[in-house]
Amino acid sequence: MIELFNVNKSYSKGAVKAVDNLTLEIKKGEIFGFLGPNGAGKTTTIKMITGILNADSGWIKINGYDIKTDPINARMQFGYAPDNPDIYTKLRGIEYLNFMADVYQVPRETRKDRIVNMLKRFDLYEAAGDIIQSYSHGMRQKIVVIGALLHNPEVWILDEPLTGLDPKSAFILKEMMREHVKQGKTVFFSTHVLEVAEKLCDRLAIINKGKIMFCGDMDEIKRYTEQNQSLEKVFLEMTQI
């Protein structure tokens, strides 16, 4: 579970309001989509949830742990894959994964099977011994996702996770997301691909100019508009594109 209450974030000494009094609850057992145009506040929100940025006010909790006052326990609850796979390119793929396993204290007897299973699932097993610098963007994205999920976290936080993935890998990741929530766990992800959000998400939120414009499931969106509109039309209307 992820909880945000009255969260605010400004830049340029308060001149630019990136996130405006945001309150959200992402429940256990659901895939929650976070949608919005460029500059809407999605990535800023995600960086505050993960503790990369501090909120100016309000509070954020992951499975009951406050990311500001109890950051270690809060961070152990989630796995985070950023929108840009900037990682240690001088390492080999397997070295990076073992480094991530060390960070999250995954036991040696546990990590090997997890690493092999996920590498094979994402068709990266043969490339695990190669330098990450030689990887394509899609391969780097996959190795980042694997590293984020190695400790089997309760909460997945994925920022544009499908960007750069080939169709097979994108299908596998979506399949893994569904498997995760079937265990009563949580997936929170941002995306620009509205069709994916419409088909995959149990609930979603639309953010624009730092404010939540809508939060609910697809049935609630249709009742909200009273016109049985598609998610695309609702999104365009709410974000005034």
C-alpha positions as CSV (number, residue, x, y, z in Angstrom):
1,M,0.0,0.0,0.0
2,I,1.1,3.5,-0.8
3,E,-0.5,6.5,1.0
4,L,0.1,10.2,0.1
5,F,-1.6,12.9,2.1
6,N,-1.6,16.7,1.2
7,V,1.7,16.3,-0.5
8,N,3.2,19.5,-2.1
9,K,6.4,20.2,-4.0
10,S,7.5,23.4,-5.6
11,Y,10.6,24.5,-7.6
12,S,12.3,27.8,-8.3
13,K,11.8,29.0,-4.7
14,G,8.1,28.3,-4.8
15,A,7.5,29.9,-8.2
16,V,6.7,26.6,-9.9
17,K,4.1,24.3,-8.2
18,A,5.0,20.8,-9.4
19,V,2.7,18.9,-7.1
20,D,-0.3,20.6,-5.5
21,N,-1.9,19.2,-2.4
22,L,-1.9,15.6,-3.7
23,T,-3.7,12.9,-1.7
24,L,-3.8,9.3,-3.0
25,E,-4.2,5.8,-1.7
26,I,-2.8,2.8,-3.7
27,K,-4.2,-0.3,-2.2
28,K,-2.9,-3.8,-1.9
29,G,-3.9,-6.2,-4.6
30,E,-4.3,-3.6,-7.4
31,I,-2.4,-2.3,-10.4
32,F,-2.7,1.4,-10.2
33,G,-1.9,3.6,-13.3
34,F,-0.6,7.1,-13.0
35,L,-1.3,9.2,-16.1
36,G,-0.6,12.7,-17.2
37,P,1.0,14.8,-19.9
38,N,4.7,15.8,-19.8
39,G,5.4,18.1,-16.9
40,A,2.2,17.2,-15.1
41,G,4.0,16.1,-11.9
42,K,4.2,12.3,-12.4
43,T,7.9,11.8,-12.1
44,T,8.2,14.4,-9.3
45,T,5.5,12.4,-7.4
46,I,7.3,9.1,-7.9
47,K,10.6,10.6,-6.8
48,M,8.9,11.8,-3.6
49,I,7.4,8.4,-3.0
50,T,10.8,6.7,-3.4
51,G,12.6,9.3,-1.2
52,I,14.7,10.7,-4.0
53,L,13.0,14.1,-3.4
54,N,11.6,15.5,-0.2
55,A,8.1,16.8,-0.2
56,D,7.7,20.4,0.9
57,S,4.7,19.4,3.1
58,G,2.4,16.4,3.6
59,W,3.4,12.8,4.3
60,I,4.0,9.6,2.3
61,K,3.9,6.1,3.6
62,I,4.7,2.7,2.1
63,N,3.1,-0.2,3.9
64,G,2.8,2.1,6.9
65,Y,6.4,3.3,6.9
66,D,7.0,7.1,6.5
67,I,9.5,7.7,3.7
68,K,10.8,10.8,5.5
69,T,11.0,9.6,9.1
70,D,11.7,5.9,8.5
71,P,13.4,5.8,5.1
72,I,15.3,2.5,5.5
73,N,12.2,0.4,6.4
74,A,10.1,2.3,3.8
75,R,12.6,1.6,1.0
76,M,12.8,-2.1,1.9
77,Q,9.0,-2.3,1.0
78,F,9.4,-1.4,-2.6
79,G,11.3,-2.0,-5.8
80,Y,11.7,1.1,-8.1
81,A,12.5,1.1,-11.8
82,P,13.1,4.7,-13.1
83,D,12.0,5.9,-16.5
84,N,15.6,6.2,-17.7
85,P,17.9,3.2,-17.2
86,D,21.1,5.1,-16.2
87,I,23.1,2.4,-14.4
88,Y,26.7,1.3,-13.8
89,T,27.5,0.6,-17.5
90,K,31.1,-0.7,-16.6
91,L,29.6,-3.6,-14.7
92,R,28.5,-6.9,-16.3
93,G,24.8,-7.6,-16.1
94,I,25.3,-10.4,-13.5
95,E,27.6,-8.1,-11.4
96,Y,24.9,-5.4,-11.4
97,L,22.2,-7.9,-10.3
98,N,24.4,-9.3,-7.5
99,F,25.1,-5.7,-6.4
100,M,21.4,-5.0,-6.2
101,A,20.9,-8.2,-4.3
102,D,23.5,-7.2,-1.8
103,V,21.9,-3.8,-1.4
104,Y,18.6,-5.4,-0.5
105,Q,20.2,-8.2,1.5
106,V,18.9,-11.1,-0.6
107,P,20.5,-14.3,0.7
108,R,23.0,-16.0,-1.6
109,E,21.0,-19.2,-1.5
110,T,17.9,-17.3,-2.7
111,R,19.2,-14.9,-5.2
112,K,20.7,-17.3,-7.7
113,D,17.4,-19.0,-8.6
114,R,15.6,-15.6,-8.8
115,I,18.3,-14.1,-11.0
116,V,18.4,-17.1,-13.4
117,N,14.6,-17.2,-13.6
118,M,14.1,-13.6,-14.4
119,L,17.0,-13.4,-16.8
120,K,15.5,-16.3,-18.7
121,R,12.1,-14.8,-18.6
122,F,13.3,-11.6,-20.2
123,D,15.6,-13.4,-22.7
124,L,18.7,-11.9,-21.0
125,Y,20.4,-15.1,-19.7
126,E,22.9,-15.3,-22.5
127,A,23.9,-11.6,-22.1
128,A,24.3,-11.7,-18.4
129,G,28.0,-11.9,-18.6
130,D,28.3,-9.0,-21.0
131,I,29.2,-5.4,-20.1
132,I,26.1,-3.3,-19.6
133,Q,27.6,-0.6,-21.8
134,S,27.1,-3.0,-24.8
135,Y,23.4,-3.4,-24.0
136,S,20.7,-1.8,-26.1
137,H,18.2,0.6,-24.4
138,G,15.7,-2.2,-24.1
139,M,18.2,-4.6,-22.5
140,R,19.2,-1.9,-20.0
141,Q,15.5,-1.3,-19.1
142,K,15.1,-5.1,-18.5
143,I,18.2,-5.4,-16.3
144,V,17.0,-2.4,-14.2
145,V,13.6,-4.0,-13.8
146,I,15.1,-7.3,-12.7
147,G,17.4,-5.5,-10.3
148,A,14.5,-3.6,-8.8
149,L,12.4,-6.8,-8.2
150,L,15.1,-9.2,-7.0
151,H,14.2,-8.7,-3.3
152,N,10.6,-9.7,-4.1
153,P,9.2,-6.4,-2.7
154,E,5.6,-6.0,-1.7
155,V,5.3,-2.8,-3.7
156,W,6.4,-2.2,-7.3
157,I,7.0,1.4,-8.4
158,L,7.6,1.6,-12.1
159,D,8.1,4.9,-14.0
160,E,7.3,4.3,-17.7
161,P,8.4,0.7,-17.4
162,L,7.3,-0.4,-20.9
163,T,9.3,2.3,-22.8
164,G,12.0,0.7,-24.9
165,L,10.8,-2.9,-24.4
166,D,10.1,-5.1,-27.3
167,P,6.5,-6.5,-27.5
168,K,7.5,-9.9,-26.0
169,S,9.2,-8.3,-23.0
170,A,6.4,-5.8,-22.5
171,F,3.9,-8.7,-22.5
172,I,6.0,-10.5,-19.9
173,L,6.3,-7.5,-17.6
174,K,2.5,-6.9,-17.8
175,E,2.0,-10.6,-17.0
176,M,4.3,-10.3,-14.0
177,M,2.4,-7.3,-12.8
178,R,-0.8,-9.3,-12.8
179,E,0.8,-12.2,-11.0
180,H,2.1,-9.8,-8.4
181,V,-1.2,-8.3,-7.5
182,K,-2.9,-11.7,-7.4
183,Q,-0.7,-12.3,-4.4
184,G,-2.3,-9.3,-2.7
185,K,0.6,-7.0,-3.4
186,T,0.8,-3.6,-5.1
187,V,1.9,-2.2,-8.5
188,F,2.1,1.5,-9.1
189,F,3.2,2.6,-12.5
190,S,3.2,5.6,-14.8
191,T,2.6,5.4,-18.5
192,H,1.8,7.5,-21.6
193,V,0.2,4.5,-23.3
194,L,-3.5,4.9,-22.5
195,E,-4.5,1.7,-24.2
196,V,-2.2,-0.2,-21.8
197,A,-3.6,1.6,-18.8
198,E,-7.2,1.0,-19.9
199,K,-6.7,-2.8,-20.2
200,L,-4.2,-3.4,-17.4
201,C,-5.2,-1.1,-14.5
202,D,-7.6,-1.8,-11.7
203,R,-7.7,1.9,-10.9
204,L,-5.9,4.9,-12.2
205,A,-5.4,8.6,-11.5
206,I,-5.0,11.4,-14.0
207,I,-2.7,14.3,-12.9
208,N,-2.4,17.7,-14.6
209,K,-0.4,20.7,-13.5
210,G,0.3,19.0,-10.2
211,K,-3.4,18.3,-9.3
212,I,-5.3,15.0,-9.4
213,M,-8.1,15.5,-12.0
214,F,-9.6,12.0,-11.5
215,C,-9.0,8.8,-9.5
216,G,-11.0,5.6,-10.0
217,D,-11.6,2.6,-12.2
218,M,-12.9,2.6,-15.8
219,D,-16.5,2.2,-14.8
220,E,-16.2,5.3,-12.6
221,I,-14.7,7.2,-15.5
222,K,-17.6,6.3,-17.7
223,R,-20.1,7.3,-15.0
224,Y,-18.1,10.5,-14.4
225,T,-18.5,11.5,-18.0
226,E,-22.0,10.2,-18.5
227,Q,-21.1,9.7,-22.1
228,N,-19.4,6.3,-22.1
229,Q,-16.2,7.9,-23.4
230,S,-12.9,6.2,-24.0
231,L,-10.0,6.8,-21.6
232,E,-8.3,8.7,-24.4
233,K,-11.1,11.2,-24.8
234,V,-11.4,11.6,-21.0
235,F,-7.7,12.1,-20.7
236,L,-7.6,14.8,-23.4
237,E,-10.5,16.6,-21.9
238,M,-9.1,16.6,-18.3
239,T,-5.6,17.7,-19.4
240,Q,-7.0,20.2,-21.9
241,I,-4.8,19.1,-24.8
